[in-house]
Amino acid sequence: MATETIYSELTGSVWKIQRQPGDLLVADESIMILESMKMEIPVVLPDGGRLIKLLVEEGMAVKEGQELAVIESA
C-alpha cells in the first residue's frame, strides 16, 4: 500500500480534528476543519484509505502547503 501526504490549501488554523490515526476513510470524507478569516474549510480526502498519522493538533497555526496528515491509500 502506498502512502500519501495531505497538504493545507490555505493559511489558517486547525479548528477541529474529526478523525484519528487508524480510522478507515472513504473518498470525499473530511478529516479536519481549518479556520481562515472566520470561515470553516474542511480538509477532504480525494481517495479512501486509512489515516496513518496526524501532523498537526487542534488550535495549531498552519501555512499553505504545510503537511497535515499521512494516509495509506486503499
N, CA, C and O atoms as a Tinker XYZ file with bonds, in Angstrom:
   296  protein
     1  N      0.845000   -1.188000    0.000000    73     2
     2  CA     0.000000    0.000000    0.000000    64     1     3
     3  C      0.888000    1.249000    0.000000    63     2     4     5
     4  O      1.922000    1.307000    0.667000    81     3
     5  N      0.455000    2.219000   -0.754000    73     3     6
     6  CA     1.205000    3.471000   -0.865000    64     5     7
     7  C      0.692000    4.487000    0.147000    63     6     8     9
     8  O     -0.485000    4.490000    0.509000    81     7
     9  N      1.596000    5.344000    0.593000    73     7    10
    10  CA     1.175000    6.413000    1.496000    64     9    11
    11  C      1.087000    7.718000    0.715000    63    10    12    13
    12  O      1.769000    7.908000   -0.292000    81    11
    13  N      0.240000    8.601000    1.197000    73    11    14
    14  CA     0.034000    9.903000    0.575000    64    13    15
    15  C     -0.030000   10.952000    1.671000    63    14    16    17
    16  O     -0.664000   10.742000    2.705000    81    15
    17  N      0.624000   12.076000    1.444000    73    15    18
    18  CA     0.592000   13.178000    2.397000    64    17    19
    19  C     -0.488000   14.165000    1.982000    63    18    20    21
    20  O     -0.618000   14.495000    0.803000    81    19
    21  N     -1.262000   14.634000    2.955000    73    19    22
    22  CA    -2.309000   15.626000    2.717000    64    21    23
    23  C     -1.748000   16.984000    3.134000    63    22    24    25
    24  O     -1.197000   17.121000    4.226000    81    23
    25  N     -1.886000   17.979000    2.269000    73    23    26
    26  CA    -1.334000   19.311000    2.492000    64    25    27
    27  C     -2.449000   20.341000    2.684000    63    26    28    29
    28  O     -3.559000   20.176000    2.180000    81    27
    29  N     -2.133000   21.396000    3.416000    73    27    30
    30  CA    -3.065000   22.507000    3.607000    64    29    31
    31  C     -3.146000   23.324000    2.321000    63    30    32    33
    32  O     -2.128000   23.608000    1.691000    81    31
    33  N     -4.352000   23.694000    1.943000    73    31    34
    34  CA    -4.543000   24.519000    0.753000    64    33    35
    35  C     -4.592000   26.004000    1.100000    63    34    36    37
    36  O     -4.732000   26.844000    0.210000    81    35
    37  N     -4.477000   26.336000    2.393000    73    35    38
    38  CA    -4.570000   27.736000    2.801000    64    37    39
    39  C     -3.841000   27.971000    4.108000    63    38    40    41
    40  O     -3.442000   27.027000    4.791000    81    39
    41  N     -3.673000   29.237000    4.448000    73    39    42
    42  CA    -3.089000   29.633000    5.732000    64    41    43
    43  C     -4.234000   29.866000    6.708000    63    42    44    45
    44  O     -5.209000   30.538000    6.372000    81    43
    45  N     -4.124000   29.322000    7.899000    73    43    46
    46  CA    -5.177000   29.469000    8.906000    64    45    47
    47  C     -4.798000   28.716000   10.163000    63    46    48    49
    48  O     -3.632000   28.690000   10.558000    81    47
    49  N     -5.798000   28.098000   10.794000    73    47    50
    50  CA    -5.532000   27.295000   11.984000    64    49    51
    51  C     -6.409000   26.052000   11.961000    63    50    52    53
    52  O     -7.455000   26.018000   11.312000    81    51
    53  N     -5.957000   25.028000   12.688000    73    51    54
    54  CA    -6.722000   23.789000   12.781000    64    53    55
    55  C     -7.825000   24.017000   13.805000    63    54    56    57
    56  O     -7.555000   24.160000   14.998000    81    55
    57  N     -9.067000   24.050000   13.336000    73    55    58
    58  CA   -10.192000   24.314000   14.223000    64    57    59
    59  C    -10.655000   23.039000   14.909000    63    58    60    61
    60  O    -10.873000   23.024000   16.120000    81    59
    61  N    -10.808000   21.954000   14.122000    73    59    62
    62  CA   -11.307000   20.710000   14.707000    64    61    63
    63  C    -10.758000   19.515000   13.933000    63    62    64    65
    64  O    -10.786000   19.493000   12.703000    81    63
    65  N    -10.259000   18.522000   14.669000    73    63    66
    66  CA    -9.823000   17.263000   14.064000    64    65    67
    67  C    -10.977000   16.283000   14.194000    63    66    68    69
    68  O    -11.501000   16.070000   15.288000    81    67
    69  N    -11.372000   15.683000   13.068000    73    67    70
    70  CA   -12.553000   14.826000   13.031000    64    69    71
    71  C    -12.233000   13.334000   12.996000    63    70    72    73
    72  O    -13.094000   12.523000   13.336000    81    71
    73  N    -11.042000   12.956000   12.603000    73    71    74
    74  CA   -10.650000   11.550000   12.519000    64    73    75
    75  C     -9.321000   11.350000   13.233000    63    74    76    77
    76  O     -8.544000   12.290000   13.397000    81    75
    77  N     -9.069000   10.115000   13.656000    73    75    78
    78  CA    -7.859000    9.779000   14.401000    64    77    79
    79  C     -7.063000    8.709000   13.652000    63    78    80    81
    80  O     -7.633000    7.980000   12.840000    81    79
    81  N     -5.748000    8.601000   13.911000    73    79    82
    82  CA    -4.943000    7.563000   13.267000    64    81    83
    83  C     -5.559000    6.187000   13.467000    63    82    84    85
    84  O     -6.019000    5.839000   14.554000    81    83
    85  N     -5.554000    5.409000   12.380000    73    83    86
    86  CA    -6.155000    4.078000   12.389000    64    85    87
    87  C     -7.543000    4.052000   11.779000    63    86    88    89
    88  O     -8.023000    2.987000   11.393000    81    87
    89  N     -8.204000    5.206000   11.682000    73    87    90
    90  CA    -9.553000    5.269000   11.116000    64    89    91
    91  C     -9.523000    4.943000    9.627000    63    90    92    93
    92  O     -8.637000    5.395000    8.902000    81    91
    93  N    -10.509000    4.147000    9.174000    73    91    94
    94  CA   -10.706000    3.904000    7.751000    64    93    95
    95  C    -11.511000    5.055000    7.178000    63    94    96    97
    96  O    -12.478000    5.507000    7.791000    81    95
    97  N    -11.118000    5.530000    6.009000    73    95    98
    98  CA   -11.734000    6.704000    5.418000    64    97    99
    99  C    -12.246000    6.388000    4.019000    63    98   100   101
   100  O    -11.695000    5.535000    3.323000    81    99
   101  N    -13.289000    7.075000    3.620000    73    99   102
   102  CA   -13.820000    6.939000    2.265000    64   101   103
   103  C    -13.501000    8.209000    1.483000    63   102   104   105
   104  O    -13.193000    9.248000    2.067000    81   103
   105  N    -13.578000    8.116000    0.170000    73   103   106
   106  CA   -13.316000    9.282000   -0.678000    64   105   107
   107  C    -14.255000   10.417000   -0.317000    63   106   108   109
   108  O    -15.418000   10.183000    0.012000    81   107
   109  N    -13.764000   11.628000   -0.375000    73   107   110
   110  CA   -14.514000   12.854000   -0.093000    64   109   111
   111  C    -14.907000   13.007000    1.375000    63   110   112   113
   112  O    -15.802000   13.790000    1.695000    81   111
   113  N    -14.248000   12.267000    2.270000    73   111   114
   114  CA   -14.508000   12.392000    3.705000    64   113   115
   115  C    -13.573000   13.438000    4.305000    63   114   116   117
   116  O    -12.401000   13.516000    3.935000    81   115
   117  N    -14.089000   14.234000    5.224000    73   115   118
   118  CA   -13.313000   15.278000    5.888000    64   117   119
   119  C    -12.578000   14.690000    7.088000    63   118   120   121
   120  O    -13.164000   13.970000    7.896000    81   119
   121  N    -11.278000   15.007000    7.195000    73   119   122
   122  CA   -10.511000   14.527000    8.355000    64   121   123
   123  C    -10.311000   15.620000    9.393000    63   122   124   125
   124  O    -10.068000   15.334000   10.566000    81   123
   125  N    -10.413000   16.881000    8.960000    73   123   126
   126  CA   -10.286000   18.004000    9.891000    64   125   127
   127  C    -10.893000   19.244000    9.262000    63   126   128   129
   128  O    -11.164000   19.285000    8.062000    81   127
   129  N    -11.099000   20.250000   10.093000    73   127   130
   130  CA   -11.626000   21.521000    9.607000    64   129   131
   131  C    -10.614000   22.609000    9.944000    63   130   132   133
   132  O    -10.181000   22.752000   11.087000    81   131
   133  N    -10.251000   23.373000    8.912000    73   131   134
   134  CA    -9.365000   24.514000    9.104000    64   133   135
   135  C    -10.210000   25.772000    9.190000    63   134   136   137
   136  O    -11.293000   25.838000    8.609000    81   135
   137  N     -9.720000   26.769000    9.912000    73   135   138
   138  CA   -10.410000   28.060000   10.028000    64   137   139
   139  C     -9.485000   29.124000    9.460000    63   138   140   141
   140  O     -8.306000   29.203000    9.806000    81   139
   141  N    -10.050000   29.937000    8.583000    73   139   142
   142  CA    -9.289000   31.032000    7.992000    64   141   143
   143  C    -10.241000   32.189000    7.737000    63   142   144   145
   144  O    -11.248000   32.023000    7.049000    81   143
   145  N     -9.936000   33.346000    8.279000    73   143   146
   146  CA   -10.755000   34.539000    8.120000    64   145   147
   147  C    -12.219000   34.274000    8.492000    63   146   148   149
   148  O    -13.141000   34.691000    7.791000    81   147
   149  N    -12.404000   33.573000    9.608000    73   147   150
   150  CA   -13.714000   33.241000   10.171000    64   149   151
   151  C    -14.538000   32.296000    9.291000    63   150   152   153
   152  O    -15.748000   32.165000    9.475000    81   151
   153  N    -13.879000   31.645000    8.342000    73   151   154
   154  CA   -14.538000   30.636000    7.508000    64   153   155
   155  C    -14.017000   29.262000    7.896000    63   154   156   157
   156  O    -12.832000   29.111000    8.196000    81   155
   157  N    -14.889000   28.255000    7.893000    73   155   158
   158  CA   -14.511000   26.880000    8.196000    64   157   159
   159  C    -14.363000   26.117000    6.890000    63   158   160   161
   160  O    -15.296000   26.055000    6.090000    81   159
   161  N    -13.183000   25.535000    6.676000    73   159   162
   162  CA   -12.887000   24.835000    5.435000    64   161   163
   163  C    -12.506000   23.399000    5.756000    63   162   164   165
   164  O    -11.500000   23.168000    6.426000    81   163
   165  N    -13.298000   22.418000    5.286000    73   163   166
   166  CA   -12.962000   21.015000    5.546000    64   165   167
   167  C    -11.770000   20.561000    4.707000    63   166   168   169
   168  O    -11.607000   20.979000    3.561000    81   167
   169  N    -10.950000   19.710000    5.290000    73   167   170
   170  CA    -9.853000   19.065000    4.565000    64   169   171
   171  C    -10.399000   17.713000    4.131000    63   170   172   173
   172  O    -10.585000   16.812000    4.949000    81   171
   173  N    -10.653000   17.584000    2.834000    73   171   174
   174  CA   -11.329000   16.415000    2.278000    64   173   175
   175  C    -10.330000   15.534000    1.543000    63   174   176   177
   176  O     -9.458000   16.031000    0.830000    81   175
   177  N    -10.462000   14.214000    1.721000    73   175   178
   178  CA    -9.584000   13.272000    1.047000    64   177   179
   179  C    -10.098000   12.982000   -0.362000    63   178   180   181
   180  O    -11.292000   12.746000   -0.542000    81   179
   181  N     -9.222000   12.997000   -1.354000    73   179   182
   182  CA    -9.655000   12.695000   -2.712000    64   181   183
   183  C     -9.977000   11.209000   -2.886000    63   182   184   185
   184  O    -10.853000   10.852000   -3.673000    81   183
   185  N     -9.279000   10.353000   -2.160000    73   183   186
   186  CA    -9.476000    8.900000   -2.239000    64   185   187
   187  C     -9.592000    8.331000   -0.841000    63   186   188   189
   188  O     -9.207000    8.978000    0.133000    81   187
   189  N    -10.117000    7.133000   -0.740000    73   187   190
   190  CA   -10.240000    6.478000    0.557000    64   189   191
   191  C     -8.914000    5.898000    1.018000    63   190   192   193
   192  O     -7.926000    5.915000    0.284000    81   191
   193  N     -8.903000    5.388000    2.238000    73   191   194
   194  CA    -7.707000    4.767000    2.793000    64   193   195
   195  C     -7.765000    4.744000    4.303000    63   194   196   197
   196  O     -8.843000    4.838000    4.892000    81   195
   197  N     -6.614000    4.619000    4.929000    73   195   198
   198  CA    -6.509000    4.596000    6.392000    64   197   199
   199  C     -5.643000    5.779000    6.828000    63   198   200   201
   200  O     -4.579000    6.030000    6.261000    81   199
   201  N     -6.116000    6.494000    7.838000    73   199   202
   202  CA    -5.342000    7.601000    8.389000    64   201   203
   203  C     -4.197000    7.021000    9.202000    63   202   204   205
   204  O     -4.424000    6.325000   10.192000    81   203
   205  N     -2.974000    7.303000    8.792000    73   203   206
   206  CA    -1.785000    6.760000    9.450000    64   205   207
   207  C     -1.284000    7.692000   10.545000    63   206   208   209
   208  O     -0.981000    7.255000   11.655000    81   207
   209  N     -1.198000    8.993000   10.218000    73   207   210
   210  CA    -0.574000    9.925000   11.163000    64   209   211
   211  C     -1.122000   11.328000   10.965000    63   210   212   213
   212  O     -1.267000   11.794000    9.835000    81   211
   213  N     -1.424000   11.998000   12.072000    73   211   214
   214  CA    -1.768000   13.419000   12.051000    64   213   215
   215  C     -0.495000   14.206000   12.347000    63   214   216   217
   216  O      0.255000   13.858000   13.259000    81   215
   217  N     -0.253000   15.258000   11.583000    73   215   218
   218  CA     0.965000   16.047000   11.749000    64   217   219
   219  C      0.681000   17.403000   12.387000    63   218   220   221
   220  O      1.589000   18.221000   12.535000    81   219
   221  N     -0.575000   17.646000   12.766000    73   219   222
   222  CA    -0.990000   18.898000   13.397000    64   221   223
   223  C     -1.920000   18.586000   14.564000    63   222   224   225
   224  O     -2.390000   17.458000   14.713000    81   223
   225  N     -2.179000   19.599000   15.390000    73   223   226
   226  CA    -3.096000   19.480000   16.529000    64   225   227
   227  C     -4.126000   20.594000   16.448000    63   226   228   229
   228  O     -3.907000   21.600000   15.773000    81   227
   229  N     -5.249000   20.419000   17.136000    73   227   230
   230  CA    -6.263000   21.468000   17.194000    64   229   231
   231  C     -5.652000   22.745000   17.766000    63   230   232   233
   232  O     -4.892000   22.707000   18.734000    81   231
   233  N     -5.999000   23.876000   17.151000    73   231   234
   234  CA    -5.501000   25.165000   17.597000    64   233   235
   235  C     -4.180000   25.578000   16.965000    63   234   236   237
   236  O     -3.749000   26.722000   17.111000    81   235
   237  N     -3.545000   24.663000   16.272000    73   235   238
   238  CA    -2.240000   24.929000   15.665000    64   237   239
   239  C     -2.392000   25.786000   14.402000    63   238   240   241
   240  O     -3.297000   25.559000   13.599000    81   239
   241  N     -1.511000   26.759000   14.235000    73   239   242
   242  CA    -1.489000   27.569000   13.017000    64   241   243
   243  C     -0.841000   26.759000   11.898000    63   242   244   245
   244  O      0.134000   26.043000   12.127000    81   243
   245  N     -1.388000   26.875000   10.683000    73   243   246
   246  CA    -0.832000   26.182000    9.526000    64   245   247
   247  C     -0.662000   27.168000    8.376000    63   246   248   249
   248  O     -1.371000   28.169000    8.281000    81   247
   249  N      0.287000   26.862000    7.515000    73   247   250
   250  CA     0.546000   27.683000    6.337000    64   249   251
   251  C      0.119000   26.916000    5.093000    63   250   252   253
   252  O      0.032000   25.688000    5.111000    81   251
   253  N     -0.143000   27.634000    4.029000    73   251   254
   254  CA    -0.461000   26.997000    2.760000    64   253   255
   255  C      0.686000   26.071000    2.366000    63   254   256   257
   256  O      1.851000   26.466000    2.410000    81   255
   257  N      0.355000   24.840000    1.982000    73   255   258
   258  CA     1.363000   23.860000    1.587000    64   257   259
   259  C      1.933000   23.039000    2.720000    63   258   260   261
   260  O      2.744000   22.145000    2.479000    81   259
   261  N      1.529000   23.317000    3.962000    73   259   262
   262  CA     2.043000   22.573000    5.116000    64   261   263
   263  C      1.447000   21.171000    5.152000    63   262   264   265
   264  O      0.278000   20.980000    4.814000    81   263
   265  N      2.247000   20.194000    5.560000    73   263   266
   266  CA     1.783000   18.812000    5.703000    64   265   267
   267  C      0.828000   18.717000    6.883000    63   266   268   269
   268  O      1.118000   19.213000    7.971000    81   267
   269  N     -0.323000   18.071000    6.657000    73   267   270
   270  CA    -1.329000   17.927000    7.708000    64   269   271
   271  C     -1.463000   16.500000    8.211000    63   270   272   273
   272  O     -1.610000   16.274000    9.412000    81   271
   273  N     -1.412000   15.544000    7.307000    73   271   274
   274  CA    -1.658000   14.154000    7.677000    64   273   275
   275  C     -1.064000   13.223000    6.636000    63   274   276   277
   276  O     -0.761000   13.627000    5.513000    81   275
   277  N     -0.902000   11.958000    7.036000    73   275   278
   278  CA    -0.439000   10.915000    6.125000    64   277   279
   279  C     -1.501000    9.836000    6.090000    63   278   280   281
   280  O     -1.967000    9.379000    7.133000    81   279
   281  N     -1.887000    9.423000    4.875000    73   279   282
   282  CA    -2.844000    8.339000    4.743000    64   281   283
   283  C     -2.232000    7.198000    3.939000    63   282   284   285
   284  O     -1.307000    7.396000    3.151000    81   283
   285  N     -2.768000    6.006000    4.154000    73   283   286
   286  CA    -2.376000    4.838000    3.374000    64   285   287
   287  C     -3.502000    4.613000    2.374000    63   286   288   289
   288  O     -4.651000    4.400000    2.762000    81   287
   289  N     -3.177000    4.660000    1.103000    73   287   290
   290  CA    -4.185000    4.514000    0.059000    64   289   291
   291  C     -4.787000    3.130000    0.057000    63   290   292   293
   292  O     -4.123000    2.141000    0.368000    81   291
   293  N     -6.078000    3.077000   -0.304000    73   291   294
   294  CA    -6.785000    1.778000   -0.344000    64   293   295
   295  C     -6.428000    1.010000   -1.589000    63   294   296
   296  O     -6.923000   -0.098000   -1.793000    81   295
